[in-house]
Amino acid sequence: MADYNFQEIEKKWQERWEASQIFNAKIDPQRPKFYSLDMFPYPSGAGLHVGHPLGYIASDIVSRFKRLQGYNVLHPMGYDSFGLPAEQYAIQTGQHPAITTEENIKRYTEQLKNIGFAFDWNKEVRTSDPSYYKWTQWIFMQLFDSYYDKTEDKAKEINDLISIFEKEGNANINVVCDEDTKTFTASEWKGYSEKEQQQTLLQYRLTYLAETTVNWCPALGTVLSNDEVKDGFSERGGHPVERKKMMQWSMRITAYAERLLNDLDKVDWPEPIKEMQRNWIGRSVGAEMVFQVKDKAQQIKVFTTRIDTIYGVTYLALAPESELAAELITDDQRKEAEAYIQVAKNRSERDRMSDVKTISGAFTGSYAINPFNGEEIPVWIADYVLAGYGTGAVMAVPAHDERDYNFANHFGLEVRQVLEGSMENGSFPGRDGIAMNSGFLNGLVMKDAMDKAIEFLEDKKIGKGKIQYRMRDAIFTRQRYWGEPLPVYFKDGIPYLVDKKDLPIVLPEVDKYLPTEDGEPPLGRATDWTYNVDGEAYPLELSTMPGWAGSSWYFLRYMDSQNNTEFVSKDAQQYWEAVDLYIGGAEHATGHLLYSRFWTKFLYDKGLITIVEPFKKMINQGMIQGRSNFVYRIKGSNKFVSHGLRKDHDTAAMHVDVNIVHNDQLDLDKFKAWRPDLADAEFILEDGKYICGAEVEKMSKSKYNVVNPDDIIERYGADTLRLYEMFLGPLEQFKPWNTNGIDGVSKFLKKLWRLFHDKNGNFTISDAQPTKDELKTLHKTIRKAEEDMNNYSFNTSVSSFMICVNELSALKCNKKEILEPLTIIISPYAPHIAEELWSLMGNDRSVLEAAFPKFNEEHLTEDAHEYPISINGKMRVKLPISLSLSKEEIEKTALADANVQKWLDGKTPKKIIVVPGKIVNIVV
């Protein structure tokens, strides 16, 4: 094979890898394991663009490198295949989401295989496959049958709790439960009906059914997460979203809040991701207390981290969604307050938290009594208060909180200083301030004032010290079709689990993928969506699981994906343990990662797995941005002006498909064929070419800057794509895609190929012993490759490969002792060309089965140093001198050199300065 024919080479080796099943990972106790994982993709209809494989390429390089180091590597791939896009397409076309999903998966798999990833496709999982979601349903059942024991700090069997109820009731238990749970005795428990007992247990179960405020999108017919709502509209489709109360399944993730927070210290994750998780969990130490509403029976419960500022409270603020807010509106304030509630409650919590500039609110007309001083305090409604955080009410201290101050200043409410210190912009944070204007708290520092205030609350039985978390229990249902059915049926309105032997509960056929005419979820359209118990049919749950259900445990299923009797065998899980390297986008910093950690800890508590954290190390890859191209149309015409001439004309910029532009030069014929309206386009050229403008933007269809990896592979090859994506810059950084720069990488691979071939294209390598310079170049590259791999610095490795090949080319090196290890070093990055060259060198087995070359420091140790010889301060001669010589010997060697003698011109040196390994300076 004379030329580097990448199409033929890459197809050949991809077929061989698949036929040999070389990437198939099996348990091998004799070898250390390495589990490399990518956040698995949702298979969209658009397929991959060049930005998508970035993280996959990085994890593939690490996986191949670890194999060369002797590790047994698990590197799987699968699909997060339930999702709203497939369902929306089904609604529009009537095509079953499974068909759409299967077509998209086929396309994704083809593209991924074309890039040459070392994925173990035998371990593939799909969250929408019944053989997979059978076990998601099973895990749901384990959660349903569990409660959280705070004394033992772990999940336990619900039957253990029932035994306690039967013996002693619930007065003395220390467990996680709903706040409004009533106390009962053992005899009262035994006197409850089955329905009453089951309703009570729902207040303890780790997954439970309760009325919850949700983001309801009528147009999509489903509940949306906060991340799926922007400014009151759905991110998908831009439909209006309203906040409403619905019966929803939730998971008691809050039971694990402290463990989720503390165990962040056990993982090697980017610090910004850890900080986002800490903020989302939001641990706050403070106090909870009640304010009695004046002349009414209602009480307002608040949580505060600054009970020491209680004397500075000048108003209370309620969340718009709060039922209490509606109850406290007086007739004279009703019109204005109810109108405000209607608008404010439908803004998403994300928008309300992030928008600090907009100040809005409405007075209820009611007042509450401050129990510390007896003052009457106005009760307001404000959208900066969230129903789901704390109690949905805030005791506002405007002098010492910025948001409270801005609200009070906007509405003319009192600002009362209760902490000593100078006021800044009307508000003084006073973290370490001393209490003033605060009754019996005067003169106390913050901690002492808080302790004394909490003591007052507890003595009066109107409050207590408390640790509060911002994180809330996770809603676990969506009112849509394309998701995992819940393994739950209803008897007398109470949920019961189906029998394990009946799993999976498979999605039924429906006539449409829309809610029913009565507003029920699409599963309500099924002809017989019931569960038979002792000959009687009971209705099954109509909602399905959310998107995060299947993705919360998929890393475990990869270990043992074909197991039909367990979600993962103990042997497989104990061998592969946790994921060693997890690569994915930072957009999953809270949701997916928190849920995965939650489920992992739960499964650990139940003795089902041996790890408490799913992902040991995580890297967030940056985004590859698009490089858009523009043409410039003269306004009112179909004539286009080249970039350099546009200032001479009145033009409007227009995005153009980057795939018909090369090195910013527009292909005029392809442009005319691109759209019918451009068929008669005219051009004003510069130097006979049409040069486009360019700008870095997000890669998207609307900007015509999406680059398909298939096109790059067809033109340059998969190895070039892999190397180029790594060469663009550090993995974690955002960087623009510029096809113009890919030529250099392509030329590098051709130059590498030529090292192994003579001028006539014949494969020719030598068994001759390498020179010192050749060994130095090789071992310099070995060291760099290992260092970069340890630092996950892939772009600098690609640079070092280029330098190495350039140096070896200059040395005309074709020696097997140099080129064989070089092939191994480069193989994780460019596996196809490496396999071909490895095979040509006479190796029968894959380069993957070789050992990574060992670095030898001796080859980088210099025998001599090229000393600059300066005479009277001017460098005149460069002279190689052995590094083993003493100062005196270096001086003699320098003076004996003919060129040095020529510059001395017979003069005797007055002084000679020798710095070993650096310079020789002669003064005459």
N, C-alpha and C positions, 0 to 999 in steps of 0.2 A: 504494500500500500504506500504509494509515493506521497500523496498529499494527505493533509489532516482532514479527513472526511467526517466531520462531527455527526452529520445525520446518520450515517451508517454505523459509526462507532456507538453512539448513544442508544440507538434502537437495539443493537446487538446485545449490549450489556444489561439493559433493562429487561430484555427477554430472558437472559441467563439468570439474573437475580431472581426473577419470578419463578423460573423453572426449578432452580436449586433451593428455593425457600430459605435463602441464606440469612434473611433478617428475622426469621422465626425464633423468638426467644423462648427458651425452656428453662425450667428450674435446674440449677447446677450448683449444689452446695460446695463444690470444690473451687468455684470461682467467685470473686467478689462481684456484687451486682451494681448496676447503675440504671436508674429509672429516669428517662428523659421524656418530658411531656410538653405538648403544645396545648394551649386553650383550643379546644376543638371548635370548628367553624359551624355556623348555620349555613346550609347549602342554598344560597340564593340563586335565582334564575340567571343573574348576570354573570355568574362564574367568577373566576379569580382575575384580578388585575395585578400588576407587578408589585403593588404595595403589600398584598396579602402574604406572599411567601417569605417575607423578610425574617420573621421569627422562626418559621419552619426551617429555613436554610441554616440559621444559627444553631438551632437544636440538633439538626442533622449533622452538622460539622462536629459538635461536641460528642454526639452519639458515636460517630465513626472513629473519632479520636480515642474515646474510651475503650472501644473494641480493640484498637491497636495497642492499648496499654494493658490488655488482658482482662478487661471487665466483661461480664455477661450483661448485655445491654437490652433493656426493654424500651422500645421506641414505637408506640402505637399511634394510630390515628382513627378517628371516627367522626360522627356527625351529631350535632345538637339539632335534631331534625323536626322537633315540634316547633311551631312558631306562627305568629300572626300573619306574616306575608303570604304563606302558602294558603292559609284559610281565607284571606281577603281575595286571593286569586280564585279560590274555589267559589266564593260568593259571587264573584263577577262572571265566572265562566261555567259554573256547574261541575267542573272537573274535580274529582276527589283529591283532597290534599296529598294523599299517599302517592298518587300518580305523579303529581308535580314534584313532590319531594324526591321520588325515585329518579326522575329525569335529572334533577339538579345534582343529586349525589353522583350519578353516573358521570356527569360533566366534570364535577370537582375531582373525582377520583382519577379520571383520565388526565386532567391537567397536573395533578400532584405527581402521578407516576411519570409524566413526561419530564419533570424536573429532577427525577432521580433520587427521591428521598428513600432513606433506609427504613421505611415504616414496616412494621410487622402487620400486614393486612389481615392475617389470620385472627388477630385480636380485635378487629374492627367492631365498634358498637354504634348503634343508632338509637337515640332515645325514643323514637317513634315505633320501634320494633317491639311487638308484644313480648318476645322472649327477653327483652331488656326491661321494659316497664313493668313486667311481672314483679321484678325485684324492687323497683321503685315503689310499687304498691305494697310490697311486703315490708319495706322499711317504714312506710307510713303506718302500717299496722303495729309495728313495734313501738313507734312513738305514741300512738293512740293508747296502747296498753302500758304506758309508763307515766310516772310522775317524778318530780325532782325533790329529793331529800336534802334540805339545806345543812343538816347536821353532818351527814356523810359527804356532802357536796358532790352528788352524783344522781343519775337517773336510776330508778328502781321500778320493779314490777307493780302495776296498779293493784294486783291481787294482794300484795303485801300491805298496801294502804287500806284495802277493804278489811283485812284481818284486824288492823288497828281500830278501824271504825267500830267493828263488831265487839271489840273488847273494852274500848275506853272512849269512843267518840273522837272528836277532833280538837278538843280544847288544848291539848298539850303537845300537839305535833308541830315540828319546825320544817315546813315544806313550802314550796312555791304554789300559790293558788290565786284565784281572782280576789281582788281587794274586798269585794262585797260578800264574800263567803260567810255564811252564818255558822255560829257555833252550835253543836248538837252533842248529845250524850249517846252512849252505846244503845240504850233502850230506844231513844228517838230514832237512831239509824235503823234499828231492826223494825221499827214501826212504819218506816217509809215504804211506800209502794215501789214497785220496780222502776216505774217512771221517775219517781222522786229521787231514788238512789242514782239512777243513770244521769239525771240532770245535775245532781251534786258532783258526781265524778267528773263531769265535763269541766268543772271549775278547777280540777287538778291535773287532768290529762295534758301531756306535752303537745298534743294536737287536739284542738277543740273547736266547737261550733259556737259562735257568738255574734251578736250584732256589732258591726264595726263600721266606722266612717271610711268610705272608700272614694276613689276617683272613678266615677261612672261615666262612660262614653256611650250615649244612646246610639250614635251612628254606627259605632263598631260593635255595639251590643256586648260590651265586656268591661270589667274593671281593669284599670291601668295602674301601674306602679307610679310613684312620684317621678321617677326618671323618664317615664313615657309621656309626661305632661309638661307643656311649656306655655306660660302665660294663659292658662285656662283652656288650652287646646291640645289635642293629641298630637304628638310628634309625627305619627304616621297618619297622614291624611288631613291634618289640620282641623279636626272636628271638635265642636264644643265639648268640654268636660265639666261635669258638675259633681259636687261633693254630696254624698247621700249615705244614709245608714242602710246596711244590708246584712243579712245573715251570711257570714263567711266562715270558712275554715281558717284557722290561724295556727301557727306553731310558736310554742313558748320559748323562743330563742333568748328572751330576757333572763331566763333561768341560768343561762350560761354566760351572762354579760361579764362577770368578774373574771372567769376563766379565759374568755375570749380576749379580754384586755391584758391580763397578766402573761398569757402564753405567747404574746407577740415577741417577747424577749427570747423565745426559743427558736425563732426562725430567722434566716438570713434573707431578708426582703429589703427592697429600697425603703429608706426612711420615710420619704413622702407617702408611700402606700401605708406604712404602719401608722403614720400620723393621721391619715384619713380615716383609718379604722378606729383609732382612739377617739377622734372627734365624733364619728358616727355613733360609737357606743356611748360616749358622753357621760362619763362618771362624774357625779357631783355629790359632795358631802354637804348636808345642810339640815333643814328642819321642815316638817310639815305641820300646818296649823289650820284652824278654821276661823273665819270671820262670820259672826252672826249678822244676817241682813236685818236692817232696822224695820220693825213693824211687820215682819214676815217670818214664816217658819223656816225658810231656806237658810242654809249655811254655805259659805264659799270656802272650799278647801284650797290652800296654796302650798306650793313647795318653794323654798328659798334657800340659797346658799349664803345669804347675808341676813340672818335673823337679828344680828346685832344692830341693824339699821331700822328696826321695826318702828321706831318713833319718827322716822322720816317718811313714812308711807303717807302719800297725799291722795292716792286714788287706787282702785283695783281695776284690773283689765281682764276681760274674759275673751276667750277665743270665739269667733263668729259661729262656729259649729256647735258650741256648747248649748245643751238644752236649757241650762240654767240661765244663759243670756236671754233666751226668748221668754222665760218665765218672769224675769225681773223687769222687763220693759213696762213702764207705766203708760197710761193712755195718752198723756200729753207728749210722750216721746215716741209713740208706736210707729207712726208713719215714717219718720226719718230713720229710726233704728232698724226697723224690719227691712227697709230698702237697702240699708248698708249691709246687713247680714246677707241678703240675697246675692249681692255682688261679691262681697269679701270671701264668703265661704267657698266659692268656686275657684278661687285662685289656688294653685298648687302650693303645697308647703315649701317646695324648693324655691319657688318664686318669692314667696313671702319672707323666707329666711335671707335670701340674697339681695332683695330690694330694700336697702336701708334708706333710700332717698325719699320714697313715697311715704307720707304720713297721713293716715286716715283713721277714723274712728267714729263712734256714736255713743252718746250718753244714754244709759238705760232709764234714768229717772230715779233709780233706787240708790240707797246708801247702805253701807256696812259699818259695823262698830269695831274699832280697833280695841281688842281686849286689854292692851297694855296701858292705854290712856283714856279710853272711853270716847275717843273722837269719832264723829260721823265722817265716813269716807265715801266720795262718789264712786259709783260702779260704772265703768265704761266697757264698751266692746271695741277691740282693736285687733287688726289682722296680723300684728306682729306677735300675737300670742297664738300658740299652736295647741289644738285640742289634744294631740297625741303626746305632748311632752309634759311631764309632771302631771298636774291636775287640770290643765287647760285654763288656769287662772294665774295671774301675776299680781303680787303686791308691789306696786310701783313706788320707787324711791328716786324721784327725779334728780335730786342733788348728787346722787352717787351712782347713776347708771345712765349711759349715753342715750339708749333708746327711750328710756323713761323720760329723760330730760327733754329730748326732742319732741316727744308727744306732749308733755306738759307745756312746753314753750309754745307749741303750735295751737293748743286749745286754751291757753291762759290759765293753767292749773298751778297750784302752789308748788314752789321748790323750796324745801326746808333742809338746811344743812344740819346733819347730826354726827358728823365726824370732823375733828379738828384738822385744820390745814387750810392753805390758800385755795380758793376756788378758781378753776380754769375753764373759760368758756361756759360758765354757769354750772359746770359739773366737776366734781372732784371724786376720782375713783376711791381713794381712801383705803387701799388694801391694808395698810398698817396703821390707820388712823385711830385716835382715841375718841371714845364716844362722848358727845356733848348734846345738850338739849334732849336727853334721853332718859329722864327719870332715874330709876334705880341703877341704870347701866352707866351713868356718867362717870368719866374718868377711867373706864376699863379699856384695855386693848382688845383687839378684835376677838381673839380666841376666848379670853375670859368673858367678854360680853356675850358671845355666842353660847358658851356653856351655861351662863346664868339665865339667859333668855329661854334656852331649852328646858332648864330646870323649872322655870315659871310655867311654861306650856304643859309640862308633864304633871306638875302639882295641880293645875287647874283642869287637867284632863281635856285640854283643847288642842293638843299637838304632841309631837315627839321628834327627837333627832332621827334623821333618815338619810340613807344613801340612795340617790336617784340616778337613773340612766336615761339618756336621751333616746336610745334605741327602744323600739317597740316590738311587740310580737309580730312575726312576719305573716302577712295574709297569704293564704295558701290555695286560693281558688281563683279561677277565671271563668266567666260565663261565656265560654266558647266551645267549639267542637274539637279542634285539632290540639288535643292535649291528653295527658294520661287520665283515664277514668279513676275516680276514687273508689276504693274497695269497701264501700259503705252503702247499707240499705237503711230504710227508716221504718220503724214500727211504732205506731202511736206518736209520730213526730220526733222520736228519739233515734239517734244514729247508732247502728250496730255494725261490726265488722263482718264481712263475708268469711266463709271458711277458707283457710289457706289452700286447701286442695282445689279450690275453684279459681285460683289465680292462673293466668291473668284475667281480669275483667276487661274484655276487649271492646274497643269502640264499636258501637252499632252502626248500621247503615241508616242514613236519614235522607229525606227527599230534598232538603235544602240545608245550607250551613248557616242559617240565620236563626235568631231567636223566634220562638213561637208567637202566634198572634196574641197570646196572653202575656207575653214578655218573659217566658221561661227560656233558659239557655237552649241551644240547638239540640242537645240530647233529649229534650222534651218532645222532639219530633219522631223519635224512635218508636216503632210499633209495639215493642214489648221490652221496655227497659225496666225489668223487674228482677228480683232475686227470690228464688223459691226456698222456703224454710218449712219443712214438715208439711209439704203440700200446699202451702199458702204463699201467694206472690206478694212481695213487698217492693215498693218503689226504690230504685237505686238513686244515688246522688246525681243531680243533673249538671253540676259544675265539674270542670276538669282541673287538673293540677296546673300551677303556673310554670313558666318556662324554666325556672331555676330548679325545679324538682329533679329532673334527670341529670342536670349538670353538677349537682351537689355531691355525687358519689361515683361518677363515671370512671375516675382514676382507679378505683378499686376493681371495677368490672373488667378493665383492660387486663388485669393480672390473670383472669380466669374466665374469659368471655364466653366460653362454650359450656360452662358448667350449668347443667339443668336442675341440679338439686340444691345448690347454695348460691348466694349472691357473689361469694368468693370463698374458695377453700382456705382453711387455716394455713395449710402448707404454702400455698401461693402467696397469701398476704404476709405471712411471717418472713418469707424469703425476700419479696420485693419491698416490703415495708412501706415507707413514704416515698413520695416523688423527690428525687434528688435535685432535679432542675426543672422548673416550670417557667415557660416563656409565654407571654401574652400581653395584651394591651392594658394600659392603666385604667381604661374605662370600667373595668370590673373590680376596681379597688375596694368597693364596699360590698354590694349585693352578692355576687357569686362567691367571692372569697370568704365572706362572713358565713354564708349558708353552708359552704363546704366544710369550714372549720367547725361549725355547729353540729352538722351531721356526723363528722368524724369523732368528735368528743362524745356524742351520744352513743355511737356504735362501740366506742371504747368502753364507756360505762357499762354497757350491756355484755361485755366480754366477747364481742363479735370480732374485734380487730385489736391489734397491739400498739397502735399509734394514737397520739393525741393531736397531732398536727398533720395535715395532708401533704403540705408542700414545704420541703426544707429550705430550698433556695429558689428565689423568683427573680426574673429579669423582665422588666417592661420594655419591649421594643418600641422605638420611636416610629413615627409615621413617615412613609415615603410620600412626599407631596408631588402633585402634578406640576409639570412645566407646560403652561398653556402657550399656544401660539395665536397670533392675531394677524388678520389682514385688515386693510384700511380702505373702506369703500367711500368714494366721492359721493357726498350727499346728493340724493335725487337722481342717482345714476347706477349703472351696473359695472362701473369702472373702478378698478382697485389699484392703489398707489403703493409701491414698495416702501418699506419702513423708512429708509433714509431720505425719501422725497416727500413724505406726508405733510411736512410743515408748509409746503408750497400750495397745499390744497385744503379745502374744507372737508374733512373726512370724519367718519365714524368707525371706531374699532369694532371688529367682529371676531369672535372665537372661530378657529378653524381646526379641523380634525388633525391632531398631531401626527397621525399615522400617514398623512400625505405630505409631511414636511420632513426634510432631512438636513441636519445642520442649519436649521432656520431657513432653508431654501424651499419654497413651495413648488410642488409638482403641479404645473399648470393644467395638464390634461386631467389628472386625477381630481383636481379642484373643480373643474367644469363638470365632471361626472358625479361629483359628490352629492349635489342637489339639483333638481330640475331647473330651479330659478337661476342657477349659475352657468347654465349651458352656453349662454352667449356673453359670458363675462369678458371684459377687456382689461388690459393691464398696462400700467406705466412702470417699466422696469429700471433697475439701476445695474449698469454693467451687464446687461442682458439677462439678469436674474431678478426674480421676485423674492425679496428678503422679508421674512415675517418678523413681527415683534414678539416678545416673550415675557412671561411673568410667572412667578411661582404661586400656585394656588392649591387648594385641596383637590385631590383627584376625584372627578365626578363626570358622569355622562353629560350633564348640562354644559360643562366647559369644554367638552370634546377633547379632554386631555388624558383620558383613560388609555393606558397602554396594556395590551393583552400579552401575558407572558408567552402564549402560544406563538405570537408573531415574532417575539424576540428569539425564541428557541428555534423557530424555522429559519431565521436569518443568521443567527450567531451560534446557536447551540445552548443546551441547558447548563453546561459547565461555565460558559461565559456569563449567563444570567446569574448563576450562583456567586461567582467571583465578583461580578460587578455590584450586586446588591450589598455584599460585604464591604467592598472597596469604597462605597459612597460616603462612609463615615461611621463613627461609633454607633453600635447597635441601638443604644438608648435614645439617640438624638433624632430629631426631625430633620429630614434632608430632602431636597428636591430630586426628582427623577429627571435625568437629562440623557436621552438616548445618544446625544452627540458624543458623550464620553465613553460609550461602550466599545468603540473601535480599539482603544488602547488595550483593553482587557483581551479582546479577540486576538490582537496581534501578539500579546504575551503568550497565549496558548499555542499559537503557531510557532513562536520562537522556541518554546519548550519542546514541541514536537521535533523541531529541526536539530536539537541537541542529540537526538537518537538516530538521526539519518544523515547520510552524506549528501553531497551536492546533487547527486542524481536521484535522490529520494529513496535510496536503499537503506534499510534498517542496519545500522552499523554501530556496535559498541565494542569497547576494548577491555581486555582483562589486565591491561598494564596497571602498574602501581600508580596511585594518584600522587600528584605533587603536593608540596606543603601548601601552596596557595589554593589549590583545589579543595584540600581538606579543611582549610581555614574557612572558605566560603560555605561549605556544607555545614560545618558544625556551628558556625555563626547562625545559620538559618534554623538548625535544629533547636538551639537554645532559644531563639526568638519565638519560634512556633510554640514551644512549651510554655514560655512565660506568657505569651498572648492568650493561650488557651486557659491558663489559670486565672487570667484577668478578664476573660471573655472579650478580648480586644481583637476582633477579627479583621478589621480594616488594616491594621498595621502589619498583620501577618501576610496579607495579600501583597502589600508593598515590599515586604522582605522577600517574598517569592520572586517578584519581578527583579529585584536587585540581584538575587542569587543567580537567576537565569542569565541576566546580562553579564555578570562576572564570569560565569562558566562559559558563555558564548565567546567572550573576549579571550579566554584561556584555551578556546577550542577543545574543551573537555568533552570526551565521549566515553569516559571510563565507567564501567559497570559498578565499581566500588563507590562511586560518587552518585551516579544516576539512579541506582536502585533505591537507596535510602531517600533520595530526593523525591522519587515517585511516591513513596509511602507518606512522606511529610505532606505532600500536596493533595493526596487522595481524599481526605475529608472534605476539601473545598471543591475539587474538580474530580469526582469519582470516576466518570466515564473514561476520560483520557488516561487517567492513572491506571485503570484496569487494563486498557488496551496496551499501554506501554509495559506494564508489569507482565502481561501475557507474552508480548514480543520478546521479553528478556528471558523467556524459557520457563516461567513459573506456572505450574499446573493449577495451583489454588488461587483463590481470590486475594487481591491485595488487602482486603479486610481481615484476612487471617494471618497477615504478617505481624511483626512486632514493631512498635514505634522505635526508631533508631535512638541509641543512647548518646547523649552529649558527652564529648571528651574535651575537657578544658585544655589539655596539652596542645591541641591543634590551634588554639587561639593564643598560646604563649609565644611571644616574639623572641627570636634569638638575637636580633640586632635592632638598633634604633638608628634612623636616619637623622644624624645630628646636623642642625644648621650651624655652620661655623661662621661666626661674626668676627670681623676685623675692624677695630675702632668703631664698633657699634653698627656696622653695616654687614648684612648677611652676604657672604661672597661664595660659599661652597656648601653643598650638602654631601655628607659623608656617612655611609653606613658603618657603624662600629658595634662590635659585640656588646651585649648588655652585661656580660659576665666580667668585663674588665673593671679594674679599679680606676680611681680618678687619675692617678699617675699614668696608668697604661693608656687611658683615653687621651690624655694630653700628648703623650709620645706619638700615638697613632695619628692624631690630628696634625702635629708638626711634621710628621714624615710624609704627609701627602704632597704630591708634586703641585697640585693646584693651589694648596694653601701656601707653599713656598713661593709660588709665583706672585701671590698677592703680598707676601711679606717683603719681597724684593730685596732679600739679603739682610733685612733688619732683624735685630734681636728683640723678641717680645719683652715688654716691661712687666706685664702681668697676664696671667692666663686664668680665666674663671671657668670651671667645669661644674655643670649641674648634671649628674648622672641621669641618663634617660631623657634629657631635655635639650640642653644647649652647650656649646663651647664658645666662649667669648675671649678673643685675643686682643690685647692692647699693646700697640707699638709706639 
